[in-house]
Structures are given as C-alpha cells and as structure tokens.
Amino acid sequence: MSKFRPFEKFVLFLKIIFINKRHSLIAFLGLGISLALVAQNLIFLYSFQFNAFNTYVTENPIEQLSIYPNNMVDTFGIEETVIPDLQSIMDNSLAETNLGEITTSRTWINRRAVIMPFFDYQQNKSELLSQGLIGVSTTILEYFEPYLLKGGQLPTKTNEMIALVNPTKLTSTNISKGTTDLYVIVNPFNLYRSVQYGIPDAGAKMNITGFVDIYALQEAFNETSAEKEILRNIISINENDEMFITSRTNVIDFTSGLTGPEVYVRPYYVSFVGSILFNMNGIDAFNIEEEIIKIISFNENLKSSLELTDYIDGLDFDAQIITILQDFAEEFEIFRIFTLLFMIPVIGMALSLTAYSSNLVKKRRQQQLSLLRQRGASRLEIIALLSFELVIFTFLAIILSFLLAYPYAFLILKSDGFLNFSGEMITPQFYTFIVEIVLVVGFAASIIINFRNIWKLSNITQEEAFSEHKEEKPFWKKYFLDVFFLGLGITAWIITSIQLKNMEVSTDFARVVGAPAPILVILGGVLFLMRIFPYITKGIAELTWKIKNFEIPSLSCKSMSRRQSSITLSLILITLTCSLTILSMVIPDSYQAFDYENAQYKIGADIVISGVSKRNTAFREAIEDIEGIKDTTYVHWLNPEPVTRGGITYTYTIIGINTTEYLKIGYFEDEYLDGSISKKLATINQEKEEGIYANVIAQQDQLKPYDRTIGDTVNIYENYWEGTVQKQRNYTVEITALYNYWPVIYQKKPDIVTSKFHLSLVTNNEDIYD
C-alpha cells in the first residue's frame, strides 16, 4: 500500500471510507444534526437579539446622557472662554473614547434659578413664579421658533428671553410680552427676600419677546426627531415645566449685573449642564457590553478632565443610555442562559444517538481495518485514513448543519404558538462568527470524540477484530464521575436558589454556576441510573422468580442484565427525550413569565408616561380617551440629593401615589407584601400626628440600620443653599407599614456593611407636594 502515489491513495481512501455505507451515513448525519442544533440556536438567538434591539432603535432612535457638575461656576473674568473650554473638553473626551461618530448633539447649557413677580387675577393677589433662566446655543434656540405663540420672536439682544409657560397664566395673570423684573433666589425659604433686595442688587429688567405653550410643546414630543429630543432634554433638566429660555451669554450677563451682597446673590455664578444625544443606530447590538464600557470610560475621562480645571469640582451623570443598554445586555444574557439550558440536552441526545448507532456497526468496522493491516497497511496509513475520514465527514456535517439550521431558525422566528407560524416576519441573521463557532465546535467535537477511537483502531489486530472480548469498566464508572456530577449539580442549584431568594444573583453567576446545574444533574442522573440499573434488574429478576406466574418478567429482567450496554444507551435516549419534552414545555413559558414580571416590576404598570405635569389635565383626559385604556393615575417621584452626616451618606427614593387609583393601576404580586395592599395603603392616609410631615410605607430590610419598625419615626435630611452657605433641614416621617418588594423603587437588597443608607418610601401624593 505504501507504493501507491498520493492521488491513488486519495482515491483508495475515498473508496474504503464509503464501502461501509451505514457507518458513513451514521457519522455524517449524527454530527450534522448535532451541529445543526448548535447553528440553529445561534442563528435564532442572535437574530432575535438583533431584531429586538433594532425594533427599540426604530421607535427610540435617540437617547440622552446628561452631565451635572456639583458646583456653580464663577464666570468672572472667563465669560468669553468658559463655554468654548467646556465644549472642547467634552469633544476631546468623546473622540478619545470613539463615541464622537454616534452623537447627534453635544452641548453645554447654563442656568440660574430665578423668580418673577406677577399678579393672579383669579386669586386677586400677587404671586412669585419660580422658574429657571436657561441658556442654550443659538442653534438650539432656533428650535423653539416653530412653537412660539402668534406675535412672538426669538431673543436677539442681551436682556431678552422667551417664556415657556402654562397657557392659563396668559389669561389669568398679568404675564405678557414686554419688560419684567427677574430676580435670583436669595433665600429659598423666603422668596420675597429677593424682591426686597430689589434691582440691581438681586435682579435685572428682562424683556419677554415671546411665549411657548409648554403643553403644546410636550405633545409635539410624540413625534421623534433630533430637534425634539434636544428640546425634551432641556425641559427635563429643569425642576418644573415652566422656564425662561435665552442665550448662554445672556445668562452670564444677567448674573454679572447683580450688585447685592456676594454671599447671598452670588454674581457671575451660573450652573452648567452637559447634554449629549446618542444615535442608537450607531450602537453595535452584538457588543452592547463594549458599548457600555466605552460610555462609562467617557464619563470617567470627562470627569477627570474637568476636575483638572478650575471650573468643576465633581460631576454627576444621568446616563439613561447606560441604563437602557444594561437592560438589553441583561435581557440577552438571561435569554442566552435559557437557550443554553434548552440546547445542551438536545445536542446530548443527538450525540448519544450517534454513538449508539455507531456501536451497532463497530464490529464490522474493526474487521475492515484489521484486513487492511493484514494486507500491508502501516499504522500511520490507518491513522491517515481515519483522519481523512474524520475531516470529510466533519466538513460535510458542517454543510448539512447550515442547510438544516437556517430554515429551522426561520420557522422558530416566525412561530407565535404551537405549530402556528403566523408571527411577525423576522429574517434570520447569518453572521460570520456563527460559521466560525460551528467550524470550531464541529472539528473540536470530532477530534475529542474520535481521537481515542482512531488511536485504538490504528493498532487493531485480527484477533481483536474477530474475537469476542470483555470490555473494561467505563472511565466514568471506575472513578464515580456520575456521583460527582450529580452532587456538584445539586450543590450548584441549591446555592443558586438561595442567592435568587436573596436577590443577590447576577447574570454572570447564573451563567457560570446556575445554568450548568440542571445539565450536571441530568448527566449525573443518567450515569447514576446506568450504574444502578443492573442491580435493580437483577433484584427484580430474583424477586419475581419466586412469585408464581412471574417467570417471564423475571427472564426479561435477566436478559436486560446481560445486555447492559444496549439497554443503558436506550435509557439515555429515553431520559434525554423526556427531559427535552419537559424542557420544551417549561422553559419557554418560564422565560415568558419571568420576562413579563421583570418588565412589569421595573415600570410598575402596563404603560408608563414620564414627564407629565399634574396640572395638564387635558393630557390625562386625552390618554383616558384612547381605546383600551381603563384607568390612569399620577405617580410623583422625588429623589433628594445625597446627604452626608457623621460619615454616613443618606439617599432617598420617594414616590407619592393616589391610593385609590393605585389599587386599580399598580402592578403587584402577593409575595411583595405580608398582608393586604389596600390595608397598607390606607395607613398612609391616616391623620398625621403633630410634627409629622408624612405617613410612609418603608422597605423592611432598609430599616434595619435605623433600628426602626412600624409606628416609629425616621428623619429625611435635605441639603439647601442660603447664598454660598450650604445648610441642612430634616423632615420627620412616620412608618405606618412595611413591604418586602415594591415595583420600580426597590431594585436591590441593601448591603448591611456599608456607610451608605438608602430608603425607598411610599406616601400619598399630597404629602409629596407639601
């Protein structure tokens, strides 16, 4: 055989390989089906991920990132350079983190809290309108022009501005176009102190050149565009809906003219807010984790760059885009885990079937190779033949896998129910990395599975091929791998279950520890059953042999004991088939139920609309008139700034609700509370004792550092500025009920060893306003 030329050897190898058609067909189909399952799951997984992200991007093409410096900036002497300097630092940070190409807008906004006196005809008294004087770039200022009420125009001079107001103020007050007095806030608890200081000590004359109906502008936000997103962002950074809009230089000019005591009026001081809008179409849906890292790197880069200047002491970020991307990344990770749980038993069944079928023709294969050795083939040539056979079948199996995987993935993506394929059309996405994965998995599986067999067959003798011999005890049985896998799987599952109950499990932990647990249990359970099966059948045979008329079942059990190999392989197939059947019923419904509860818990209701003013009753009426909307309610959200006292940082999340309406709207499960939700909500409407600002429902674990429970009181601290002096005040609230979980506001179990205390409280909406 060694005298053959290379081409003749190649032809001879092909003939030898395909002589045994059964073995060839089994090897080809078995590996092909297994790889098809891998490819199909990958195509389905990434197509579903791409479609989900693409659908969100289509509806929400732009997301924002807001940057809040911790201090006001003294612009004295740098009036002309501060804005270009800040803009340059922002642009450089975006460029260094490769984010510049996916931003649609990047700008700095400056502002100063102001008040304007006016007369309310309905109340027949003078009032103070507390607003913000917002400075924007010339380009952004022009975006407001289409929304100006008739006769209005954009500010072009130093002391001009436009007003975004509730339209009722234009008819029920003396607010109108023309000159008005505008004051900075000297004392937040006595706004009239600013008016007493007068002009120019605490204010200046400003000219209102036009009005914008704030509600009409908010309704225009229903149509998505870059311009509207910029305007929405500007409105969102202000503490209330109503505000004055002018140029950035006008805000600085306004503050520079203040002549009162510096400690109170703070001339030249303005706040800056950075605003960046991202084009979501530029986000790589398959590398979301990397995109998150880039945005976080930008935040750190910008923070360190600004802190090197004399402008900014520190920064806070409202990174909505990071939250959105993290939600997607977590969702996709969970989906991968579910897919992994579903895929591995199926592949295991296919490989087991292949191994079982191969064993049926194994003897004939050994005889063929021993004849080749007898006729002069060297061991190296046998290895070359078997390796050549391995490469050919693997390559053909990979081709078959994609021919089977693509249409099957198409059907799964089109399916919206059992044997129902009328769902929305989702085109399977075919990516090169899927081909790479299947190639690597295919050849790796072939080599791992066949390496020992090739080595053994290459040294086969005629005596071994044609004689019966007793096989050695399997490796797994000799070293008790079944017991090891079973124990490891059960332990991993118990640990994961405990962590899940404590809300401490991460997707990384679930993937590394939780996902393999059921697979290890199945594998260990099947192998353990194979170990004890002979003893079970032997015991049943001996027991039934002694019972009259049970001789046939006894003989059957004895026969099974003699054919352990075939019977145990059949048991593997039956067990895996049952596991697959159960998984196919449980996993999709479990994932759907988990996904539904997770989404509902995050938003707290079926539909949530943010940024709605309670005073805009027309908007609520319009929503209630939509077909399918049964009830609506307002939920008021309060996030005071962190307060540090004695080395401990206190943070709060407080929501105010209408208890009657919330019972109809809010999403709740029985496990969230120990008791009736209606009874607990009723407690926050009880009459408050003297000195108590509000009755609240608190999270029981968050109260442990405070050593408080129902009936006790707790202080909520708040920072405020009086001129250049930062002070604190506190509100005393009474705990009237406790909860285990509350949608939206309670997302993470508190850390008991920390210097940061957080309270997530629920009260009624009237107390929020008070």
Phi, psi and omega in degrees: 000335181288346181276351179294144172287161182305316181294319179296323176297319180300314179295319180295318179300318179298318180295319180294318182300317186267006173296315180270084185297326181296311180298318180297316181294318180296313181297318183293309183289319182300307180292323180298316180293320179297314178292328177297322178294320177296310182297318181298318179293322178293315179298315179297314184299309185283332174292318178296317179297314180297316182293319180297314181291320181295323178296317178296317181296324178299320181276332182227074186289345185228134174230157189245159170225121181251142184240121184243104172298147183281348185228158170282149184258129174279108186269008181298125179083349180234026183304323185273339188252341187297316182291312176302323179296313179298319180295319180296319179295318178297314181298318180295320179294321177295319181294319182293334180257012177058040178249355185299326186286342183253014176260137177260340179204140176214120185203163173248138177244138174245159185202162174211132178292130183223166173228151179227124177289144174206167180248128180264113182293324182292318180275346180057047179201162178279143180228169175241126179266111181271117184220187174240141173266109187255128178254128181233170178288164180299321180298313180292324179303324181291338178295337180280343188302317180297342185258002178293136175293161186307133178089353182275160177212160182286151178291136179235346183249173187299319187257028183250154179199163171249157184242128172263112188224163168293127185301337180294334179292337180284341181251335185254001180226178179267014177291126180204174178297150179121191185284139178216160177271134180231130186236147169280162181273117179273314180227114183296341180262357177212083185296333182290346177299326179296317180294325179295324176296322175079187180254132013261008184301314185234012182192190181202163174279127178235153183247118177277117183263351180183164181237150173235127175289110186298326181288321177295323178294318179295323177295328179293342181290350178298334176266125185274130172201163181299319181296316181292325178295323178296316179294319178300319181296319179298318179293323185291333183278351178271154184287338176219174185292322187275140183196167173253138181242133177209191178277163182293323179292329179293325179295316179295318179298322179299313182286333183289341181271000181287132185243001182288184179303126185301325183296338181254312186272338176050066178298149180072353182274127175222155174266147176242145175227126176271142181227125178231130176250129182257138173277109185294340177294340179274356180278133178280111185296338184260001176225048184297323179300320179293323178296320178297317179298320179297318180291319177296321177297321176299316179302314181293320180297314180295318181298312181294324180293318181288326181289343175282344178271177176268004186277310194241134175268332181188166184227148166240144182241135169255083188266076180300324181295325178294317178301316180296313181294323178295322177298317178296314181299317179294319179297315180293324180294317177297319180296322178297320180296315178299318179296319178298316179299325182280327189279318189297315177299326179294315179295320177300320178295317181295317179292323177296318178297320178296314179297319180297315181292322180296323180295333180293332181247013184296320184297316180295325179295317178299320180295320179297316182290325178294326177294322177296318178296321181295329183268012170112359180290133178281166179296322179297322179291324177294318178297318179297318179298312182293323178293320177298318177298319180298316181295315182297311183293324178295315180297315178295323180295323178295317177299314179298322183299319180286326177296327178274324189289317187297307179295327179291319176297322178300317180294319180296317179294332181275344185286139173230025179168175182294119182054032177235122186235047180251019181286179180295140182292120175236113182286125177300133180266123184254111185246150183297327181292337175291318176299318180297317180297314181295320177299313181296313180297317182299308182288325178296316179296318180297316182293314182297316184288324190256350185302310182295321181294318179298315181298320181289317181291332181292342182244023183291140176252164181296324181295317179292325183287325187253003180244155176276137178216153183279127181283150177290159176296133182304153182302315183295327181283325182293322185252016174055043178293332180297315179294321180297311180297317181296313179294319180295318180295316180295318179298314180298321181291320178297316179298315180297319180297318179296317179295321179297319180294329180269005179059032183248000185279140176253165179294328177296316178295318181296322181290318185280321185251312187289314184296316180291342186303306180295330178293317178295323178295316179297311181298312179297322179295318179295314180294321178295322177296322177296326180291315186270349184302315179300321180292324179294312181295323179295317179296318179296320180297315181293323181290315183286336180295333181275350182263135181295138179070014178245023182293321182295312175301326179294316178297324179297317179294321177296323178296320178295325179295326180285332181250056185299317185300309182294319182294316182293323176296322176296322178297322178301312181298317180295315181297314180294324177296316177297318178299316180298317180298315180295316180299318182296335178270323188274313189298309181301317180291322178296317179296317181296317179295317178297314182297320180294312181294321180298316180293317180294321181294324183290327182253339173085358180197180179290318181223137177232129176243119184269160174073025181266133179276137178296333181284344182274075183293331181296324180295317180294319178298322179294321178294317182293337179280349180290136181297133180098345178273117182267313183217156175223161176203160175262137171238119184261133189246133180225123177235084178299155178295150178302143180235131180251126179222122177059035179083000179249132179261126181253129174232155186220144167233118185233130174240142176249133185229157167271110191299324180292313181290325183295328178299330180275332190258316190295144176274128182209145173245156182301326183290346182289335183227151170263080182134189183280133179292325181295321179291321180292320178294328180295334183292332182280351176264000179295157180295133183277143176285164181298133180088356180261125181281325184200152167269136186226155169256128186241160177278128191295323181288327179291340181276347185301317178297335180274346184056049181237157176210192183300134180095344178273168178246158177217147181265136173252121184264149180219135174274148171207159181254135169240096189069235179263004183259124177271129180234172179230148170223163182227151176243132179265125178238152180254136179275114183255347179197164180236156175224157175274312179222147174220123182308146176077304192274338182242105185243345187215136178293134184292148176274123186282341179248080182206160177260013179244116180256134179232139176237131175249108190244151177238129176221183177273157188294335179293321179291330175298315180291323180294000000 
